[in-house]
């Protein structure tokens, strides 16, 4: 009775490790990203880090001294190259974006996430355009440091 149980557990844990690696290849949107460019211009003076899981995202903007300036997060869907964010939480200075929906086209190439689209404010229907380039970073690079 214990032999089949042990075999099942070994199989389950080996499959878990395999599926985790298979679900997070370099061309996956899941990961930790650092904003490096907006509208064709490099980022200076701040650092923005974006964390994307299988179903949720969050990002925080830090000053060069490591002080959190603003943040947002929520859920998302990804269908082909259409990435749709649904803002569920924001910092106080971004309350007007709460419950907004952002629709973007995305492309991942050379460990960079190219994200272009609009974030619509559901309250007054205003839209803000984004053209961003994010670079994949490892977990040790998410602590803000001087640029």
C-alpha positions, 0 to 999 in steps of 0.5 A, a space after each residue: 500500500 505504501 509503495 504505490 503512495 510513495 510512487 504517486 507522491 514522487 511522480 506528483 512532485 517531479 511533475 510539479 517541478 517540471 510544470 513550474 519551469 515549463 510555465 515560466 520560460 523566458 518568453 512568458 509574461 510571468 516574472 519580475 520586470 523593470 521599466 527601462 523606457 517610456 515613449 522611446 526615452 530611457 527612465 531616469 531618476 526613478 525605478 519601477 518594478 512590475 511583478 506578474 504572476 499567473 493571474 495578477 500583477 502589481 507595480 511600484 515606482 520608487 525614488 532613487 533613494 528607494 522610497 515608494 512613490 506610487 503603486 497599482 495592482 490587480 488582475 489581468 488576462 492574456 489572449 495571444 498578444 493582447 494583455 488586459 489589466 484590471 486595476 483593483 488597488 492603487 496608492 492614494 495618489 492614483 485613486 482616479 485610476 481605481 477600477 480602470 482597464 488597460 488594454 495593451 499589445 505585448 511582445 516579449 523579445 530578448 528578455 524585454 517586454 514591449 507593452 503598448 496601449 491605453 489605460 482607460 479611466 472608467 469614471 470619466 472615460 479619459 484614456 492615457 497612452 503607454 509605450 513601455 519597454 520592461 526588462 526581465 530581472 531576477 528576484 535579487 534585482 527588485 530592491 530599489 537602488 541608486 540608478 
